[in-house]
Amino acid sequence: MVIGIGSISFNRKVIQLHKEGYLHCDIVKGDKFADKAVYSITEKGRTLTFQKVVD
């Protein structure tokens, strides 16, 4: 399944899910480039339904 969403909507949803405890964020230091945020799914996040993610 492919869902078309804009990058602003995607970033907003990732931040929301992180604040709610569904995602964990690690900051990876860049050598030549800017630092990057790497998100992973938490145990709480594994309980999410697809509908919750797209709402």
C-alpha positions in Angstrom: 0.0 0.0 0.0 1.3 3.4 -0.9 0.0 6.6 0.7 0.9 10.0 -0.7 1.7 12.5 2.0 3.7 15.7 1.9 7.0 16.0 3.9 5.5 18.6 6.2 2.7 16.2 7.2 5.1 13.3 7.5 7.4 15.3 9.8 4.6 16.5 11.9 3.2 13.0 12.4 6.7 11.6 13.3 7.1 14.3 15.9 3.6 13.7 17.3 4.3 9.9 17.5 7.6 10.6 19.2 6.0 12.9 21.8 3.3 10.2 22.5 6.0 7.5 23.1 5.5 5.5 20.0 8.9 6.3 18.5 12.4 6.7 20.0 14.8 9.2 18.6 18.6 9.0 18.5 20.7 11.9 17.2 23.5 10.7 14.9 26.4 13.1 14.6 27.4 13.9 11.1 31.1 14.2 10.1 30.8 16.5 7.2 27.0 17.1 7.2 24.4 18.1 9.8 23.3 15.8 12.6 20.5 13.5 11.8 17.5 12.2 13.8 17.0 8.5 13.5 13.7 7.2 14.7 12.8 3.7 15.8 9.6 2.1 16.9 9.2 1.5 20.6 7.3 -1.4 22.2 4.4 0.9 22.7 4.6 1.8 19.0 4.3 -1.8 18.0 0.8 -1.8 19.4 -0.3 1.0 17.0 -2.9 0.3 14.4 -2.5 1.7 10.9 -5.6 3.9 11.4 -4.0 5.6 14.4 -0.9 6.4 12.3 -2.9 8.0 9.5 -5.4 9.9 11.7 
